[in-house]
Amino acid sequence: MTGLALLAAINFHTLLFLLFAGLACGFAIGVVLADNVVRMALYLVLSLGATAGLFFLAGAEFIGAMQLMIYVGGTLVLLVFGVMLTAQAPFVSIKTSTGDRVLAGIVAASLLALLLQAAFSVDDWRRPALGEVAQPSATPLGMALLGARVDDPAAGVPATAARSGYLLPFEIVSVHLLVVLVGAAYLARAKRRRTPRAIEVAASVVEPRVARGAATGSASALVGGGSR
Amino acid sequence: MTFGIDACVSAVFAAGLLGEPVSVTHYLVVGAILFTAGIVCMAVKRNALGVLMGIELVLNGANVNFVAFASPYLRGEGAVSLGLDGQVIALFVILLAAAEAAVALAITLNFYNNHATVDIDRADDLKG
C-alpha cells in the first residue's frame, strides 16, 4: 500500500471519533485516578470538552455547542469555584484507602463488562452507519421547543403519526431552573452570626470527637492546625 | 522505518478500526466507560466535590447514549433512530445537571462553613 492509497482508505470521521473518544475516556479515567482535586477538575473539563466533539461528530451540533457553553463554560466553572473556595491544604488531596480502591476496581470491572455486553448485544446498533447527511438540527430543535415540529419523522415512524412538541417540558424545566437557582442562592447566602468566625467554632466542637477516635489522621492534623 | 509504519497501519486496518464507519455501538462503548468512571468516582472519592464530578460524568455518559441513538449519521440500515427526541432529552439533561450542580455546590459550601471540612466521611451527624 502506498501512502496515498492509505490516506484515501482512512475514514476521517472514524479517525476523529477515535481521537475524541480516546480523549474523553482517558480524561474520565484520569478524574477517577487523580487524588488532587484541582487536577480532577482540569481532567473533567477536558473530558467534557472532548465529549462535545463527539456530539458534533454525531450530527448534534446544537447539543455540542450547549455542552461547551452550559456544561464546560457554566457548570464546571461553578465547580472550579467550589474547589477554589474549599481547597485548604488538608482537603486538596484526601486519599482513599487501598481496600476501597480494590473494591471499587472490582465493581467497576463488572459494571463495565455488563454495559459492554449490553452495547454489543443488539445487531441493529452494530451495523455501520449509512452516513446520511441530515439538515442542521438547531432550527428543528428551536421550533420543537416552541411546540411545532418541522423535522422529518424519525426512521421507522409513519409520517402521518401525530408528534408533539416540547413546549410544556420546556416551561417545566425553566421554572425548575428558576426555583433551583433561588434555592441555591438561599442555601449559600452569607449568614450573620454572633461569633465572628464560624469555622473556628466548628473546629473546637470537632475536637472531642477526634479524641473518641472517630476521625482519621488528617482530621486530627486539621484540628491541631486550627487550635494553634 | 517506513516498513514499520506501514505494517502498523495495515494492522490497524486489519482490525477494522480506521476503515469502517462509526456505528452506534462505538458511542455506547464511550458512554459505558464514562458512566463507569463516574460511578467509581462517586463511590470512592472522599472529597465532596469529587463526588459531584462523578455525578457530572454519569450524566455525561447518559447524554452520549442519547445523542448516539438520536443521530441520523450513525443510523445503520433498518435501525430505528430516536430522531429529535434524543437531542431534546440530552438538552434537558444538560440543563438539569446545571441546576443540580448549583444546589449541590451550595450544600457543600454550607457543610464546609459549618464543619470546616469537605471530607464526606465526617458528615455523620445523623448517624444513630
Boltz contact constraints between the chains, C-beta under 6 A:
constraints:
  - contact:
      token1: [A, 6]
      token2: [B, 9]
      max_distance: 6.0
  - contact:
      token1: [A, 9]
      token2: [B, 19]
      max_distance: 6.0
  - contact:
      token1: [A, 10]
      token2: [B, 18]
      max_distance: 6.0
  - contact:
      token1: [A, 11]
      token2: [B, 19]
      max_distance: 6.0
  - contact:
      token1: [A, 11]
      token2: [B, 21]
      max_distance: 6.0
  - contact:
      token1: [A, 14]
      token2: [B, 18]
      max_distance: 6.0
  - contact:
      token1: [A, 14]
      token2: [B, 22]
      max_distance: 6.0
  - contact:
      token1: [A, 17]
      token2: [B, 22]
      max_distance: 6.0
  - contact:
      token1: [A, 21]
      token2: [B, 30]
      max_distance: 6.0
  - contact:
      token1: [A, 25]
      token2: [B, 33]
      max_distance: 6.0
  - contact:
      token1: [A, 28]
      token2: [B, 34]
      max_distance: 6.0
  - contact:
      token1: [A, 28]
      token2: [B, 37]
      max_distance: 6.0
  - contact:
      token1: [A, 28]
      token2: [B, 57]
      max_distance: 6.0
  - contact:
      token1: [A, 29]
      token2: [B, 37]
      max_distance: 6.0
  - contact:
      token1: [A, 31]
      token2: [B, 41]
      max_distance: 6.0
  - contact:
      token1: [A, 31]
      token2: [B, 53]
      max_distance: 6.0
  - contact:
      token1: [A, 32]
      token2: [B, 37]
      max_distance: 6.0
  - contact:
      token1: [A, 32]
      token2: [B, 40]
      max_distance: 6.0
  - contact:
      token1: [A, 32]
      token2: [B, 41]
      max_distance: 6.0
  - contact:
      token1: [A, 37]
      token2: [B, 47]
      max_distance: 6.0
  - contact:
      token1: [A, 37]
      token2: [B, 49]
      max_distance: 6.0
  - contact:
      token1: [A, 40]
      token2: [B, 50]
      max_distance: 6.0
  - contact:
      token1: [A, 40]
      token2: [B, 53]
      max_distance: 6.0
  - contact:
      token1: [A, 44]
      token2: [B, 53]
      max_distance: 6.0
  - contact:
      token1: [A, 51]
      token2: [B, 60]
      max_distance: 6.0
  - contact:
      token1: [A, 55]
      token2: [B, 67]
      max_distance: 6.0
  - contact:
      token1: [A, 58]
      token2: [B, 67]
      max_distance: 6.0
  - contact:
      token1: [A, 58]
      token2: [B, 71]
      max_distance: 6.0
  - contact:
      token1: [A, 58]
      token2: [B, 74]
      max_distance: 6.0
  - contact:
      token1: [A, 59]
      token2: [B, 71]
      max_distance: 6.0
  - contact:
      token1: [A, 59]
      token2: [B, 72]
      max_distance: 6.0
  - contact:
      token1: [A, 59]
      token2: [B, 73]
      max_distance: 6.0
  - contact:
      token1: [A, 60]
      token2: [B, 67]
      max_distance: 6.0
  - contact:
      token1: [A, 60]
      token2: [B, 87]
      max_distance: 6.0
  - contact:
      token1: [A, 63]
      token2: [B, 67]
      max_distance: 6.0
  - contact:
      token1: [A, 63]
      token2: [B, 87]
      max_distance: 6.0
  - contact:
      token1: [A, 63]
      token2: [B, 90]
      max_distance: 6.0
  - contact:
      token1: [A, 66]
      token2: [B, 94]
      max_distance: 6.0
  - contact:
      token1: [A, 70]
      token2: [B, 94]
      max_distance: 6.0
  - contact:
      token1: [A, 70]
      token2: [B, 98]
      max_distance: 6.0
  - contact:
      token1: [A, 71]
      token2: [B, 94]
      max_distance: 6.0
  - contact:
      token1: [A, 74]
      token2: [B, 98]
      max_distance: 6.0
  - contact:
      token1: [A, 75]
      token2: [B, 98]
      max_distance: 6.0
  - contact:
      token1: [A, 75]
      token2: [B, 101]
      max_distance: 6.0
  - contact:
      token1: [A, 78]
      token2: [B, 101]
      max_distance: 6.0
  - contact:
      token1: [A, 78]
      token2: [B, 105]
      max_distance: 6.0
  - contact:
      token1: [A, 82]
      token2: [B, 49]
      max_distance: 6.0
  - contact:
      token1: [A, 82]
      token2: [B, 105]
      max_distance: 6.0
  - contact:
      token1: [A, 83]
      token2: [B, 49]
      max_distance: 6.0
  - contact:
      token1: [A, 86]
      token2: [B, 112]
      max_distance: 6.0
  - contact:
      token1: [A, 86]
      token2: [B, 118]
      max_distance: 6.0
  - contact:
      token1: [A, 91]
      token2: [B, 118]
      max_distance: 6.0
  - contact:
      token1: [A, 94]
      token2: [B, 46]
      max_distance: 6.0
  - contact:
      token1: [A, 94]
      token2: [B, 47]
      max_distance: 6.0
  - contact:
      token1: [A, 94]
      token2: [B, 119]
      max_distance: 6.0
  - contact:
      token1: [A, 96]
      token2: [B, 44]
      max_distance: 6.0
  - contact:
      token1: [A, 100]
      token2: [B, 44]
      max_distance: 6.0
  - contact:
      token1: [A, 104]
      token2: [B, 40]
      max_distance: 6.0
  - contact:
      token1: [A, 104]
      token2: [B, 43]
      max_distance: 6.0
  - contact:
      token1: [A, 104]
      token2: [B, 44]
      max_distance: 6.0
  - contact:
      token1: [A, 108]
      token2: [B, 36]
      max_distance: 6.0
  - contact:
      token1: [A, 108]
      token2: [B, 40]
      max_distance: 6.0
  - contact:
      token1: [A, 111]
      token2: [B, 36]
      max_distance: 6.0
  - contact:
      token1: [A, 112]
      token2: [B, 36]
      max_distance: 6.0
  - contact:
      token1: [A, 115]
      token2: [B, 32]
      max_distance: 6.0
  - contact:
      token1: [A, 116]
      token2: [B, 32]
      max_distance: 6.0
  - contact:
      token1: [A, 119]
      token2: [B, 25]
      max_distance: 6.0
  - contact:
      token1: [A, 119]
      token2: [B, 28]
      max_distance: 6.0
  - contact:
      token1: [A, 119]
      token2: [B, 29]
      max_distance: 6.0
  - contact:
      token1: [A, 119]
      token2: [B, 32]
      max_distance: 6.0
  - contact:
      token1: [A, 124]
      token2: [B, 79]
      max_distance: 6.0
  - contact:
      token1: [A, 125]
      token2: [B, 24]
      max_distance: 6.0
  - contact:
      token1: [A, 125]
      token2: [B, 25]
      max_distance: 6.0
  - contact:
      token1: [A, 126]
      token2: [B, 23]
      max_distance: 6.0
  - contact:
      token1: [A, 126]
      token2: [B, 25]
      max_distance: 6.0
  - contact:
      token1: [A, 127]
      token2: [B, 76]
      max_distance: 6.0
  - contact:
      token1: [A, 127]
      token2: [B, 77]
      max_distance: 6.0
  - contact:
      token1: [A, 128]
      token2: [B, 20]
      max_distance: 6.0
  - contact:
      token1: [A, 128]
      token2: [B, 21]
      max_distance: 6.0
  - contact:
      token1: [A, 128]
      token2: [B, 23]
      max_distance: 6.0
  - contact:
      token1: [A, 129]
      token2: [B, 21]
      max_distance: 6.0
  - contact:
      token1: [A, 129]
      token2: [B, 23]
      max_distance: 6.0
  - contact:
      token1: [A, 129]
      token2: [B, 73]
      max_distance: 6.0
  - contact:
      token1: [A, 129]
      token2: [B, 74]
      max_distance: 6.0
  - contact:
      token1: [A, 131]
      token2: [B, 21]
      max_distance: 6.0
  - contact:
      token1: [A, 132]
      token2: [B, 72]
      max_distance: 6.0
  - contact:
      token1: [A, 134]
      token2: [B, 72]
      max_distance: 6.0
  - contact:
      token1: [A, 140]
      token2: [B, 84]
      max_distance: 6.0
  - contact:
      token1: [A, 144]
      token2: [B, 84]
      max_distance: 6.0
  - contact:
      token1: [A, 151]
      token2: [B, 84]
      max_distance: 6.0
  - contact:
      token1: [A, 154]
      token2: [B, 81]
      max_distance: 6.0
  - contact:
      token1: [A, 154]
      token2: [B, 83]
      max_distance: 6.0
  - contact:
      token1: [A, 155]
      token2: [B, 81]
      max_distance: 6.0
  - contact:
      token1: [A, 156]
      token2: [B, 80]
      max_distance: 6.0
  - contact:
      token1: [A, 166]
      token2: [B, 88]
      max_distance: 6.0
  - contact:
      token1: [A, 173]
      token2: [B, 92]
      max_distance: 6.0
  - contact:
      token1: [A, 173]
      token2: [B, 95]
      max_distance: 6.0
  - contact:
      token1: [A, 177]
      token2: [B, 99]
      max_distance: 6.0
  - contact:
      token1: [A, 180]
      token2: [B, 99]
      max_distance: 6.0
  - contact:
      token1: [A, 180]
      token2: [B, 103]
      max_distance: 6.0
  - contact:
      token1: [A, 184]
      token2: [B, 102]
      max_distance: 6.0
  - contact:
      token1: [A, 184]
      token2: [B, 103]
      max_distance: 6.0
  - contact:
      token1: [A, 184]
      token2: [B, 106]
      max_distance: 6.0
  - contact:
      token1: [A, 187]
      token2: [B, 106]
      max_distance: 6.0
  - contact:
      token1: [A, 187]
      token2: [B, 110]
      max_distance: 6.0
  - contact:
      token1: [A, 188]
      token2: [B, 106]
      max_distance: 6.0
  - contact:
      token1: [A, 188]
      token2: [B, 109]
      max_distance: 6.0
  - contact:
      token1: [A, 198]
      token2: [B, 113]
      max_distance: 6.0
  - contact:
      token1: [A, 199]
      token2: [B, 116]
      max_distance: 6.0
  - contact:
      token1: [A, 202]
      token2: [B, 114]
      max_distance: 6.0
  - contact:
      token1: [A, 202]
      token2: [B, 115]
      max_distance: 6.0
  - contact:
      token1: [A, 202]
      token2: [B, 116]
      max_distance: 6.0
  - contact:
      token1: [A, 203]
      token2: [B, 116]
      max_distance: 6.0
